[in-house]
Amino acid sequence: MTSFRVAHLHEQGNDMIIVPLGEEFGDKSLIEQEQTMGVLRNAAKSSGLRGVVIPIWPEAEKLRFLAPKVWHPYFKRMTWDWLRANLNTEIEF
């Protein structure tokens, strides 16, 4: 069984499940990224977590993410150190 440490947060009136991934996630096709997100959504739901799954990964010196456009300003301010400090639960699949 594989497990991921995630940040399950309630920010700006929304439940978010922020999943840190490796750089290789950014190299995947959109179809492969969507498939990975589907697996992560199912794992989050099976773990009893509610919210939108947001994958986030490093690229060069920035963080990349897939999130609703309205949340982009929030995620653009995020740092990898902040994210690591806020990992508060696990999802398994």
Residue frames as qw, qx, qy, qz and C-alpha x, y, z in Angstrom:
[[0.000, 0.891, 0.455, 0.000, 0.00, 0.00, 0.00],
 [0.410, 0.322, 0.002, 0.853, 1.27, 3.48, -0.90],
 [0.239, -0.819, -0.446, 0.271, 0.76, 6.45, 1.38],
 [0.318, 0.536, 0.068, 0.779, 1.16, 10.19, 0.87],
 [0.242, -0.489, -0.434, 0.717, 1.52, 12.86, 3.53],
 [0.109, 0.619, 0.461, 0.627, -0.88, 15.69, 2.67],
 [0.009, -0.081, -0.345, 0.935, -1.96, 19.04, 4.03],
 [0.130, -0.601, -0.753, -0.234, -5.70, 18.93, 4.75],
 [0.148, -0.150, -0.232, 0.950, -6.65, 22.56, 5.23],
 [0.098, 0.798, 0.594, 0.018, -9.69, 24.79, 5.45],
 [0.285, -0.298, 0.094, 0.906, -8.69, 28.08, 3.80],
 [0.189, 0.121, -0.282, -0.933, -10.76, 30.87, 2.29],
 [0.683, 0.107, 0.267, -0.671, -13.92, 28.93, 3.15],
 [0.820, 0.336, -0.373, -0.273, -12.79, 25.83, 1.26],
 [0.823, -0.365, 0.434, 0.048, -11.50, 22.40, 2.18],
 [0.509, 0.714, -0.469, -0.107, -8.24, 21.64, 0.38],
 [0.914, -0.244, 0.286, 0.153, -6.20, 18.46, 0.22],
 [0.277, 0.864, -0.405, -0.115, -2.75, 19.60, -0.91],
 [0.966, -0.064, 0.208, 0.139, -0.62, 16.71, -2.17],
 [0.042, -0.807, 0.503, 0.306, 3.11, 17.34, -2.64],
 [0.940, 0.276, 0.188, 0.068, 4.48, 15.35, -5.59],
 [0.615, -0.334, 0.374, 0.608, 7.86, 14.99, -7.24],
 [0.079, 0.560, -0.331, -0.755, 9.14, 16.98, -10.20],
 [0.122, 0.006, 0.896, 0.427, 8.25, 14.13, -12.54],
 [0.264, 0.611, 0.691, -0.282, 4.55, 14.95, -12.14],
 [0.192, 0.767, -0.041, -0.611, 5.13, 18.09, -14.22],
 [0.000, -0.394, 0.755, 0.524, 6.63, 16.00, -17.02],
 [0.335, 0.287, 0.897, -0.030, 3.50, 13.86, -17.39],
 [0.066, -0.317, -0.573, -0.753, 0.90, 14.47, -20.08],
 [0.420, -0.205, 0.156, -0.870, -2.38, 16.10, -19.07],
 [0.823, -0.128, -0.414, -0.367, -4.08, 12.71, -19.36],
 [0.665, 0.008, -0.640, 0.384, -1.52, 11.11, -17.03],
 [0.016, 0.180, -0.428, 0.885, -1.85, 14.01, -14.58],
 [0.627, -0.202, -0.072, -0.749, -5.65, 13.62, -14.57],
 [0.823, -0.085, -0.556, -0.074, -5.29, 9.87, -13.98],
 [0.436, 0.075, -0.614, 0.653, -2.97, 10.51, -11.03],
 [0.247, -0.194, 0.241, -0.918, -5.39, 13.10, -9.66],
 [0.759, -0.190, -0.347, -0.518, -8.24, 10.57, -9.93],
 [0.725, -0.065, -0.630, 0.271, -6.26, 8.06, -7.87],
 [0.207, 0.104, -0.474, 0.850, -5.46, 10.76, -5.31],
 [0.479, -0.242, -0.034, -0.843, -9.13, 11.86, -5.13],
 [0.823, -0.194, -0.470, -0.252, -10.26, 8.28, -4.53],
 [0.601, -0.002, -0.606, 0.522, -7.57, 7.78, -1.88],
 [0.051, -0.193, 0.314, -0.928, -8.58, 11.01, -0.12],
 [0.659, -0.240, -0.184, -0.689, -12.24, 10.02, -0.16],
 [0.823, -0.117, -0.556, 0.017, -11.41, 6.51, 1.13],
 [0.448, 0.044, -0.539, 0.712, -9.39, 8.12, 3.92],
 [0.214, -0.731, -0.609, 0.222, -12.43, 10.19, 4.95],
 [0.234, -0.363, 0.018, 0.902, -11.08, 13.52, 3.75],
 [0.341, 0.800, 0.494, -0.011, -13.29, 16.11, 2.15],
 [0.074, -0.818, 0.149, 0.551, -12.14, 18.80, -0.21],
 [0.670, 0.726, -0.132, -0.077, -10.51, 19.57, -3.51],
 [0.848, -0.218, 0.238, 0.421, -7.31, 17.62, -4.24],
 [0.257, 0.945, -0.194, -0.063, -4.54, 20.01, -5.28],
 [0.896, -0.001, 0.042, 0.442, -1.31, 18.44, -6.55],
 [0.007, -0.975, 0.218, 0.040, 1.74, 20.64, -6.07],
 [0.913, 0.007, 0.112, 0.391, 5.30, 19.96, -7.26],
 [0.289, -0.736, 0.234, 0.566, 8.64, 21.73, -7.56],
 [0.711, 0.564, 0.258, 0.331, 9.88, 23.00, -10.91],
 [0.413, 0.552, -0.185, 0.701, 13.20, 24.81, -10.99],
 [0.185, 0.023, -0.547, 0.816, 12.88, 27.28, -8.11],
 [0.468, -0.131, -0.020, -0.874, 9.09, 27.56, -8.24],
 [0.353, 0.150, 0.878, -0.286, 6.14, 25.51, -7.15],
 [0.347, -0.030, -0.580, -0.736, 3.62, 24.39, -9.74],
 [0.305, 0.178, 0.786, -0.507, 0.08, 23.33, -8.90],
 [0.194, -0.307, -0.715, -0.598, -3.26, 22.37, -10.39],
 [0.026, -0.425, -0.655, 0.625, -5.93, 24.37, -8.60],
 [0.205, 0.818, 0.532, 0.080, -9.05, 26.37, -9.43],
 [0.400, 0.534, 0.070, 0.742, -8.03, 29.70, -10.97],
 [0.335, -0.837, -0.088, -0.423, -9.59, 31.69, -8.13],
 [0.802, -0.577, 0.049, 0.144, -7.12, 29.99, -5.72],
 [0.753, 0.434, -0.086, 0.487, -4.00, 30.78, -7.76],
 [0.015, 0.802, -0.270, 0.533, -3.00, 33.87, -5.71],
 [0.754, -0.564, 0.255, -0.219, -3.07, 31.73, -2.54],
 [0.960, -0.019, 0.170, 0.220, -0.89, 29.01, -4.04],
 [0.557, 0.687, -0.118, 0.451, 1.53, 31.41, -5.71],
 [0.213, -0.805, 0.356, -0.425, 2.55, 32.65, -2.23],
 [0.930, -0.337, 0.119, -0.082, 3.13, 29.13, -0.92],
 [0.146, 0.700, -0.699, 0.021, 6.63, 27.83, -0.27],
 [0.743, 0.077, -0.664, -0.023, 7.86, 24.24, -0.09],
 [0.216, 0.137, -0.715, 0.650, 8.95, 24.80, 3.53],
 [0.471, -0.072, 0.261, -0.840, 5.49, 26.07, 4.50],
 [0.805, 0.050, -0.378, -0.455, 3.88, 23.08, 2.80],
 [0.594, 0.126, -0.755, 0.247, 6.16, 20.57, 4.54],
 [0.007, -0.114, 0.615, -0.780, 5.40, 22.21, 7.91],
 [0.565, 0.045, 0.187, -0.802, 1.65, 21.84, 7.28],
 [0.560, 0.053, -0.781, -0.271, 1.51, 18.18, 6.27],
 [0.399, -0.293, 0.522, -0.695, -0.99, 16.91, 8.80],
 [0.821, 0.054, 0.446, -0.352, -2.47, 13.62, 7.61],
 [0.157, -0.283, 0.853, 0.410, -1.97, 10.71, 5.22],
 [0.805, 0.299, 0.007, -0.513, -3.92, 9.17, 2.39],
 [0.393, -0.291, 0.860, 0.145, -3.36, 5.55, 1.35],
 [0.789, 0.403, -0.054, -0.461, -4.08, 3.53, -1.74]]
